[in-house]
Structures are given as C-alpha cells and as structure tokens.
Amino acid sequence: MGGMSRVAVVNHNRELGLGRLQPHLTGHDVVEVWASDADFPDDVDSVVVMGGFMSAYDVAEHPWLEDEKRWMAKQVEAGVPVLGICLGAQLLADCLGGRAYLAPVPEVGVVEIELTPEGERHPVVSHIGEAAFFAHEDTFDPPPGAVMLARTEAYPTAFELGSALAIQCHPEVPAADAVVWAEDPRFDMLERAGVSPPEFVAGIEAADDRLARNADRLFTEWFRTLDPSGRTDSA
C-alpha cells in the first residue's frame, strides 16, 4: 500500500500485548485505543481489534462493549478493513448480526485447523497454517451472509463479511506470552478443557517457530490487502 496508513488497534486488557502483530505496525500511523475508554476514532484507514478476558456479551459489567460493537459495525458499513482476533472475532460476529456465546468446552492450546474451499483461496486466511494457538471459552455463530473460511473440529475459526475478517485463534501470541497466560488466575480454561499445564506448555513451545512463520505471513498479507485509495463503501 502506498504511503502511511492510519491503523486503530483496539485493546481490552493491559496485560495482553501485541506480540507478533507489533512488527507489522511499523511504518503505519498507529492509533492506540483502549476499549474501556469508549473513545473510538472514525478517521482511520483500518482497524485491528484484539482479544480480551471479557466476553462480547458482558455488557452489564462492561457497558462500553455496546459502544465498541456499534463503532465496529459502522466501520464495516463504511468499508474500513477490520481484523478481529479472538474476542475481536466474537465482537464482529455479534455486531454484524451473528451471535457470540459461551462454548460448551473451552478450546485451548495448539489446535488443528481445516480451511474451507473459500479459505484455501483467501489471500489472508490461506496463510493461517494447519494449526494455530487458541485460548477461548466463547464461540460464535457467523453473521448472515458471512463466508466461512476455516474451522477446527469443534468451532468456527474464521469468516469474512464485507471488509470484516474474523479470526478466532491467536496468531499474535508467542509461546512465552502463552505460558504467562497459563499462570494468570483468570486463565482457568485449561482444567475445563481437560488440558494439563505441562501439556499446554509443551504443545505451544514445540509449535512456536512454525506458528511464528504462519503469523508473519498472515499479518503480512492482511496489511498487503489494505488500500485506502481503493476502498469501497461496501463489499
């Protein structure tokens, strides 16, 4: 893409870093947004919505989620590219007419992914790899009209609708960060998912180099698809 792009990166928890996304923001005008401030910019060329410890439907405890979802829907309606990661993917599903809800069983660790035929042809999701790191206790029903791009054995993984691209996994998280997550008292998904801490750590560390390469390709291709001069009002 030509020139500097203005990218809003929406964060939900200060303990969660940008990880492997960070190098791909170099050369862009990054607008750091804390969702809880409910101060969402409109003058941006693209949006990345990160993960978080809350759920997309926790609006009673976090009323700013309603503002965030309205803003995200407005960006997609305007044709602004929006990449949603984990919670960001669930928020996209919810705000575009689908539904986010508590999953029967959490999905945690390095999980195999199956691409749909559309996913195999997709310029971004085709680079997601045969497996990725997941850490979520919620899932989603995709919005009407969404194109499903990938799924695991248990849950949907990626969809596209207009300028929105939702990815349930965490390509941005390196193994070192995942290990820290496992030590956080709020990260109580391992036991419920039937995954032991040693199994979790061994799995993510063994796959780390491969996941890093996949993440680099995925983020590289997403930023490559951005072209503010060619944006349309809808897709």
C-alpha angles and dihedrals in degrees: 000000000000123000130351117323123212107229125186112210111195116206129190106183127032091216091065116081131198093249113173092005092066099078091051091060092063111116094023129102099246119203108199110212125189105204094210089063088061089214101134119176124225099192098078134116096213142000135219115193112198133206128271145183094252128076126247089242097049091106095136091060095033108030091174087074088079090055090047094051093048090050093048092050090049091053092050091047088054091050095249109153109248122189114194119195120197102310086021089057092049091049090052091051091049098045095046096054104279127099138251118205145155111288120229090240129011118250109223134166134015106338130183117249130209117205120215117228087262090050092052089057096041114115092223111022092048084074096054092100134227091289138015142184114272130185112166139124095189129067135185146226107228119243121262111278095020119141111230111224106173144357142179123230089271110030146017112271108184141010138169128213119171108309093345122102116185122195119181096194128076109245089162096062119094120204093256091059093045090055090053090050090055089058094052112102090223090059095082097144098100097074093043090049091050093242120135118222093243090050091049094049094044092050097050094043093050092051098039100104093046093047090048091056092048092048092050091053093045095050092041091055094045092054089044090059092057114103114160092186091059099044117135127205091245139004 
